[in-house]
C-alpha cells in the first residue's frame, strides 16, 4: 500500500518550526507530484497575511512560472469538501483567477496559478498607509484616489453578484459550505460546549493574558466588564464566545438565504491589476467559496480584515508597538483600557464603501424579502469578532507574535465588535447604524 504523505500540512509545520528549507523541499515534492513535472525552483514567501497558509512561486522544467498557495489547518479534511470553486465564481460573474492546477486531497491541498506580476491589494493599501513611494517590486504605489476607487468598484460589483445569486437554501445545503470552517468549526470540539472548543480552547482557555502591565488568567478575564477609551461595554469575552458557539451554528443561519460568493476575499486574496482605464481587482484562493453561503457571512471576512484589522495591529503586532500606546487598569470586575489606535484615512474610506456599496443594500434586500432576522446585528457582530480571535492567537507571547500592547488593542477591537456599548457609541455602533435598513 502506498502511503500518501500530507505534504502541505508537513510544510506548514516546518515553517512554524523555523525550518523554511525543509518546508521548501516538501513544497517542491508536492508541486512535482501534482503537476507531473520537475520543479526547477521554488520560493516560499514571507507573508504576514497568510496566517493559516503558505504561498510562493515555482518554476517548472518547461519554464512555466506559477504562484502557489495552500491552506493547512486543523479539521479541514472533514469540513473543506469543495476546496476549489474558481470556476463557479467565474461562471457567476465574479472577477476571479482560475488555477491551472488544483489538488484537494486532505493535507495536500494546493493551487497553482499562472504567475502574475501584480501586487495584492493588501500590499498596495499598506504601502499607501505607510507613505511609501514604491512597492516591493519597485513599482510606484498607486494614488490614494486610485486605491479607493478600485475598492469601491469591487464592492459594487460584488454586491451585484450577491444580489443576483441570492436564493433560499436548505439546511443541508448551507451546512455543507466550507465557510463554516472560518467561524463555527473553529469554536467547537466534540464533547465540549460550543464556543469553548476548537481554537478558543487551544488559544485562550486556561491561559494567562498579559495586557499592558497586567497578567490575568482566563478564568478571571472571561468574566470582566470592559471600559475602552471611556466607553462601557455590556458583554464579556466569555459570554461572547458562548453566544457565538450557539448563534453562528449553521442551522441558525438558514433563514437569511444563501448566495454564491468567495467568502474569504479580503484584500490579501485580491490582485491589484493596473490598466489604462483603471485598476482591476481580481480575487484568488477561493478555498471557502460555495454555491450556498449563508448571506450574512458572505462579506464579513472582507469587511473586518480590509478595514478594522488595519493599520498594523493584527498582522504586524511588533510594528504596532512603535506607533501605539495602551494602558490597562483593573478595578474589581472592570477592565479599564485606554489606547490610541484608530482607523487610517484609507481604512475609513474602505469602511464607507462597505457601508454604502455592500451592507446597506444587501440588508435592505433581505429585509424586503422578510429574510432579515431580528437579531441580524448580533449575528454580524459575533462573526466580526470571530475574525481576529479565531484567525490567530491574540495573546501576548503566543507564536503569532503579539505583544502586551498589540494584544490590548486586539482584544479591545474584538470586544467592541462583539458587544454593544452600554451607552454612547463607538466605531462599530456607528457602522451598524449606517447599514441598518429600518
Buried (B, 14 or more C-beta within 10 A) or exposed (E): EEEEEBBBBBBBBBBEEEBBEBBBBBBBBBBBBBBEBEBBEBBBBEBBBBBBBBBBBBBBEEEBBBBBBBBBBBBBBEBBEBBBBBEBBBEBBBBBBBBBBBBBBBBBBBBBBEBBEBBBBBBBBBBBBEEBEEBEEEBEBBEBEBBBBBBBBBBBBBBBBBEEBBEEBEEEBBBBBBBBBBBBBBBBBEEBEBBBBBBBBBBBBEBBBBBBEBEBEBEEBBEBBBBBBEBBBEBBBBBBBBBBBBBBBBEBBBBBBBBBBBBBBBBBBBBBBBEEEEBBBBBBBBBBBBBBBBBBBBBBBBBBBBBBBBBBBBBBBEBBBEEBEBBBEBEEEEBBBBBEBEBBEBBEBBBBBBBBBBBBBBBBBBBEEEBBBEEBBBBBBBBBBBBBBBBBBBBBBBEBBBBBBBBBBBBBBBBBBBBBBEEEEBBBBEBBEBBBBE
